[in-house]
Structures are given as structure tokens and as C-alpha cells.
Amino acid sequence: MPTLTLATTPDGRIPAAISLDWATGRADAYDDHATLTLDELAVRAAYIADLHPSLAYAQGYIAYLQGEQLSQHLISGRTPTRDLPQAVR
């Protein structure tokens, strides 16, 4: 079973105030990716960004999705077919 390595912010850390919600959102996206495609994850991320009460959770979910989209692009040379919502870019 693969393990999830948490990515950090560009300066190399996870802010303490949001780290638990951020990590939870990222872990949930990782779990969802086992059964959903990247397009389906993008749709779910849009709903989470609009409806979830924790902004940090939404940011963590989207951080995982963006990392997977980047991996797909680097491996295949294809760009994602669905963009993230404007509000969370």
C-alpha cells in the first residue's frame, strides 16, 4: 500500500494553524483518487471549494489534485481536461 507524503508550501513548511485541516483535505483527495478519475476529482474539488466550511481543507484537497495533474502532464505530455475553479487558483 502506498503512503501519502504531504507536500509543503513553497517555503518548505505547513502553517501550523491550518496544517490539520489541510492535511485532512489532502488525505481525503488521495483516498478519493483510488476510485475517481482526475476529472471527477476536479468536479469534487469545485464543490468542496464552494461548500466546505474549512478553506484549509479545500486547499489541501486541491493541492493533491494539482500535484496529480502535474504528474499526469509530465508523464504523458497531456494537459488536464478540466480546470480548477477560478476562486481557488
Secondary structure per residue as TSV (DSSP state, phi and psi in degrees):
chain	resnum	aa	ss	phi	psi
A	1	M	-	360.0	127.2
A	2	P	-	-70.0	155.3
A	3	T	-	-108.9	152.4
A	4	L	-	-93.2	123.0
A	5	T	-	-99.1	121.2
A	6	L	-	-74.0	128.8
A	7	A	-	-79.7	157.1
A	8	T	-	-111.7	176.6
A	9	T	-	-70.3	166.7
A	10	P	T	-55.4	-26.6
A	11	D	T	-89.5	7.7
A	12	G	S	90.8	18.6
A	13	R	-	-143.9	163.3
A	14	I	-	-109.1	120.1
A	15	P	-	-56.7	132.0
A	16	A	T	-61.0	-35.0
A	17	A	T	-66.8	-28.5
A	18	I	T	-115.0	1.5
A	19	S	H	-61.8	-38.7
A	20	L	H	-69.0	-47.7
A	21	D	H	-64.9	-40.3
A	22	W	H	-62.9	-46.6
A	23	A	H	-65.6	-35.8
A	24	T	H	-65.7	-43.7
A	25	G	H	-62.4	-41.8
A	26	R	H	-65.5	-41.7
A	27	A	H	-66.5	-38.4
A	28	D	H	-64.7	-39.7
A	29	A	H	-64.0	-39.6
A	30	Y	H	-61.0	-44.5
A	31	D	H	-65.4	-42.4
A	32	D	H	-64.1	-31.2
A	33	H	T	-65.0	-18.0
A	34	A	T	-67.5	-26.5
A	35	T	T	-122.1	-7.5
A	36	L	S	-120.5	151.6
A	37	T	-	-79.6	170.7
A	38	L	H	-64.7	-35.0
A	39	D	H	-64.4	-41.6
A	40	E	H	-66.9	-37.5
A	41	L	H	-64.0	-37.3
A	42	A	H	-64.9	-39.2
A	43	V	H	-64.9	-45.4
A	44	R	H	-62.7	-39.1
A	45	A	H	-62.4	-37.2
A	46	A	H	-64.5	-42.2
A	47	Y	H	-64.7	-43.0
A	48	I	H	-63.4	-41.6
A	49	A	H	-61.6	-35.3
A	50	D	H	-82.2	-35.4
A	51	L	H	-112.6	-20.6
A	52	H	-	-75.9	136.7
A	53	P	S	-70.0	-18.0
A	54	S	-	-105.3	114.7
A	55	L	H	-63.6	-36.9
A	56	A	H	-63.2	-38.7
A	57	Y	H	-61.4	-47.1
A	58	A	H	-62.0	-40.6
A	59	Q	H	-64.7	-39.3
A	60	G	H	-66.0	-41.5
A	61	Y	H	-61.3	-45.6
A	62	I	H	-70.7	-33.0
A	63	A	H	-61.2	-41.8
A	64	Y	H	-64.7	-45.5
A	65	L	H	-60.1	-44.9
A	66	Q	H	-63.5	-38.0
A	67	G	H	-63.7	-41.2
A	68	E	H	-70.0	-36.9
A	69	Q	H	-65.0	-40.3
A	70	L	H	-64.2	-42.3
A	71	S	H	-60.4	-44.4
A	72	Q	H	-61.8	-42.6
A	73	H	H	-64.3	-42.8
A	74	L	H	-67.8	-35.6
A	75	I	H	-77.1	-46.3
A	76	S	H	-99.8	-19.6
A	77	G	-	81.9	1.0
A	78	R	-	-94.2	148.5
A	79	T	-	-90.7	157.0
A	80	P	-	-60.5	147.6
A	81	T	S	-86.4	-13.8
A	82	R	S	-132.5	129.3
A	83	D	-	-85.4	160.3
A	84	L	-	-77.3	157.8
A	85	P	-	-59.4	146.0
A	86	Q	G	-57.8	-36.2
A	87	A	G	-66.3	-20.2
A	88	V	G	-110.5	6.6
A	89	R	-	-75.5	360.0
